[in-house]
Amino acid sequence: MNNRPSQTISTLIWRSVVQAIILAVLAGFLMSIVYGLLYHYKEKRQHIQQLATMLTTSASTADGADIVAEQVRFLLESEPSIRSILFYSTPKPIDEVNQSRDDWKNALFADTVSFNYPVTSDDIGDDSALDTLNSSQQLSTTLSNGEQESSASSEANKNSALVGYINLTLDVNTLRSHWFRSNILLWLITTILTVLWVLYILRKLKWPIRDIEALKEVCHIVVKNPELEQLPVIPQLFEFQELVQIKQTLAVLFDRLQKVQQDYEALAIFEQQLHNKDVSLDVQLHNFQSMITHELKTSLNAIVGGLQLLDYDTLNREQKDAVEIISDGSDKLVSSLDHIIQLNLIQKGQMSINCIAFNPLQLIADLLAEYEPIARQKRLELISRIHHIDYGLEGDAEKIKQILSILLSNAIKFTPVGQVTITSQLTHFDKSNRWQISVKDTGIGIDSTHIDDIFNPFFQVDSSQTRQYEGSGVGLPVVKQMAQLMGATIEVDSTLGSGTQFMLTISMTNKQQSRQQHLLAGLTIIYYYYHEVGFLAKELERLGATVIYRQHEALVIEEMSIRQVNMVMFAEDIFPSKAESLAKRIRQFESEHRALLVYWYPPHRAKQLDSFEHGLKAAGVDYCYSATYKDKALSDLLKRWLVWT
């Protein structure tokens, strides 16, 4: 992972430019020193060669001793860079080294450099020449006296006799110091000009950097103000193409963002309007259903009462048939209306669970006794298969019997020939009992594409007016809603043309668990859910709390205006935005009593808690908790919250 701190573009530009200038200045000074010193050294070497030529020419004559002595004296006085001039006689030539190859080394690193030049003569003999040059050597040694000494040499002709060599020693340190002193003023002027040029370059660099800083400030304002409706003005002193494009791009993106924000707000308003309209329509639908069922039920009661007042014995055969037809029709209509009323009560959360002790064998026996004549009339075989002994359970026996009654009635109705089998299995656990009851028939079956639709209210597989099987389509929805209300599950397995099997699974409390039913006694809790009643609500009921189920915000507010509510719980399938909206309405509605608001979120959404917890608590939700607690732990948690509140 890269842990290097971030840096700005302006800082990078400044550093890069300063580093480049420093490197260029150093390289320029170094190159000027090396090149200037090398050039000066070459000039001095050529000058030494000219002086040596003059000395060798003077020394090659017969009377050149005095001339050479004067020349040596003059050179030593006028050329401080010449350390010494010597002559040594030898008849043998020496190997000369090409000094020009090492000019750069000598100019930069050497202390002294010696040059040897041959002395030849055609006019004097060896002895006289040697005496003359020896006297000149003595003179040069006397004149140098430990100071700088010099000698001269000249190139001898190829046919001349070699007399000896003149050696000139150049003091390179003195040469370098004289060169530095002579060029220091030039360097000073160059340095001043370089600094001025650098300052000019840095001043020009401030132009784009200033624009970049302005662009950065605008970006900072946009980031820190998410509700910003208009992009601030971006000042640009110099129209750099890249920065102009960035500025235009930022403006375009900001405009697009504003447009998306406006579209989102419009969509949110439209969604809220739809939600309010749906709530209003649902309330009107519930009111309409209540009114219609009440009016129809009142009229049917009058019809049924009138039929019961008839003296059946005084009627003739035709009248009796008519009365039976009317009675059958009224019974079917009463049954359909009862189902619609029950479905309406469940959806409005006005149906509760009444747990009593009952015998499952007796319940099944009563059902068989009720439906066996109907099955026999259709020449169907009604079979019961019980896989447990006589045992007492605790639950809402009335609703269980109604669910099984609807399933048996449908099985007999949709089975032309064959049999209907009811199977009962009981499994015991440490804290609960599981009762599975299946109703299986050999009827017409259900197409797999309609399995999920049969539990929708008023759904008909064959919706035509000439359908063979009558029914209002509210029986199975009542079964589904009642099963959910009791915390039970209903499963369907069907094959078209072969039959259908409904499996009802109910978790029943045992005696140990029933002792915990009073832990939350006296608490009134509104359970606000979206689609299905979860496990937590059933646990609350088992712990003795009075749970009121509501699916719409308006119904929650209406319920809180009727009675004092201790808690409002938001189910796991409620989105945080919906919970936040309802919490705000509840807190605005409350005046004297304050209810405890708890939002239960599913365990898989725990990682997203930080994204919605702050908004929920700001809206008035007291606690956000994962829906994982059961039994005693749940009651302890709720009581602790109530104490803290």
Secondary structure as the mmCIF struct_conf table of DSSP 4:
data_model
#
loop_
_struct_conf.conf_type_id
_struct_conf.id
_struct_conf.beg_label_comp_id
_struct_conf.beg_label_asym_id
_struct_conf.beg_label_seq_id
_struct_conf.end_label_comp_id
_struct_conf.end_label_asym_id
_struct_conf.end_label_seq_id
HELX_LH_PP_P HELX_LH_PP_P1 ARG A 4 SER A 6
HELX_RH_AL_P HELX_RH_AL_P1 ILE A 9 ALA A 59
TURN_TY1_P TURN_TY1_P1 SER A 60 SER A 60
BEND BEND1 THR A 61 THR A 61
TURN_TY1_P TURN_TY1_P2 ALA A 62 ASP A 63
HELX_RH_AL_P HELX_RH_AL_P2 ALA A 65 SER A 78
TURN_TY1_P TURN_TY1_P3 PRO A 80 SER A 81
STRN STRN1 ILE A 82 SER A 89
BEND BEND2 PRO A 91 LYS A 92
HELX_LH_PP_P HELX_LH_PP_P2 ASP A 95 VAL A 97
HELX_RH_3T_P HELX_RH_3T_P1 GLN A 99 ASP A 102
HELX_RH_AL_P HELX_RH_AL_P3 ASP A 103 PHE A 109
BEND BEND3 ASP A 111 ASP A 111
STRN STRN2 THR A 112 SER A 121
BEND BEND4 ASP A 122 ILE A 124
HELX_RH_AL_P HELX_RH_AL_P4 ASP A 126 SER A 144
TURN_TY1_P TURN_TY1_P4 ASN A 145 GLY A 146
BEND BEND5 GLU A 147 GLU A 147
STRN STRN3 GLU A 149 SER A 150
HELX_LH_PP_P HELX_LH_PP_P3 GLU A 155 ASN A 157
TURN_TY1_P TURN_TY1_P5 LYS A 158 ASN A 159
BEND BEND6 SER A 160 SER A 160
STRN STRN4 ALA A 161 ASP A 171
HELX_RH_AL_P HELX_RH_AL_P5 VAL A 172 LYS A 224
TURN_TY1_P TURN_TY1_P6 PRO A 226 GLU A 227
BEND BEND7 GLN A 230 GLN A 230
HELX_LH_PP_P HELX_LH_PP_P4 LEU A 231 VAL A 233
BEND BEND8 LEU A 237 PHE A 238
HELX_RH_AL_P HELX_RH_AL_P6 GLN A 241 LEU A 309
BEND BEND9 LEU A 310 LEU A 310
HELX_RH_3T_P HELX_RH_3T_P2 TYR A 312 THR A 314
BEND BEND10 LEU A 315 LEU A 315
HELX_RH_AL_P HELX_RH_AL_P7 ARG A 317 GLN A 347
TURN_TY1_P TURN_TY1_P7 LYS A 348 GLY A 349
STRN STRN5 ILE A 356 PHE A 358
HELX_RH_AL_P HELX_RH_AL_P8 PRO A 360 GLN A 377
TURN_TY1_P TURN_TY1_P8 LYS A 378 ARG A 379
STRN STRN6 GLU A 381 ILE A 386
BEND BEND11 HIS A 388 HIS A 388
BEND BEND12 ASP A 390 ASP A 390
STRN STRN7 LEU A 393 GLY A 395
HELX_RH_AL_P HELX_RH_AL_P9 ALA A 397 LYS A 413
TURN_TY1_P TURN_TY1_P9 PHE A 414 PHE A 414
BEND BEND13 PRO A 416 GLY A 418
STRN STRN8 GLN A 419 HIS A 428
BEND BEND14 ASP A 430 LYS A 431
STRN STRN9 SER A 432 ASP A 441
BEND BEND15 GLY A 443 ILE A 444
HELX_RH_3T_P HELX_RH_3T_P3 SER A 448 HIS A 450
TURN_TY1_P TURN_TY1_P10 ILE A 451 PHE A 455
BEND BEND16 ASN A 456 ASN A 456
TURN_TY1_P TURN_TY1_P11 PRO A 457 PHE A 458
BEND BEND17 VAL A 461 ASP A 462
BEND BEND18 SER A 464 SER A 464
TURN_TY1_P TURN_TY1_P12 GLN A 465 THR A 466
BEND BEND19 GLN A 468 TYR A 469
BEND BEND20 GLY A 473 GLY A 473
HELX_RH_AL_P HELX_RH_AL_P10 GLY A 475 LEU A 485
TURN_TY1_P TURN_TY1_P13 MET A 486 GLY A 487
STRN STRN10 THR A 489 THR A 495
TURN_TY1_P TURN_TY1_P14 LEU A 496 SER A 498
STRN STRN11 GLY A 499 THR A 509
HELX_RH_AL_P HELX_RH_AL_P11 LYS A 511 SER A 514
HELX_RH_3T_P HELX_RH_3T_P4 ARG A 515 HIS A 518
TURN_TY1_P TURN_TY1_P15 LEU A 519 GLY A 522
STRN STRN12 THR A 524 TYR A 528
BEND BEND21 TYR A 530 GLU A 532
HELX_RH_AL_P HELX_RH_AL_P12 PHE A 535 ARG A 542
TURN_TY1_P TURN_TY1_P16 LEU A 543 GLY A 544
STRN STRN13 THR A 546 ARG A 550
BEND BEND22 HIS A 552 HIS A 552
HELX_RH_AL_P HELX_RH_AL_P13 GLU A 553 ILE A 562
BEND BEND23 ARG A 563 ARG A 563
BEND BEND24 ASN A 566 ASN A 566
STRN STRN14 MET A 567 PHE A 570
TURN_TY1_P TURN_TY1_P17 GLU A 572 ASP A 573
BEND BEND25 ILE A 574 ILE A 574
HELX_RH_AL_P HELX_RH_AL_P14 PRO A 576 PHE A 589
BEND BEND26 SER A 591 GLU A 592
STRN STRN15 LEU A 596 TYR A 601
HELX_RH_3T_P HELX_RH_3T_P5 PRO A 603 GLN A 608
HELX_RH_AL_P HELX_RH_AL_P15 LEU A 609 ALA A 619
TURN_TY1_P TURN_TY1_P18 GLY A 620 GLY A 620
STRN STRN16 TYR A 623 SER A 626
BEND BEND27 ALA A 627 ALA A 627
HELX_RH_AL_P HELX_RH_AL_P16 ASP A 631 TRP A 644
#
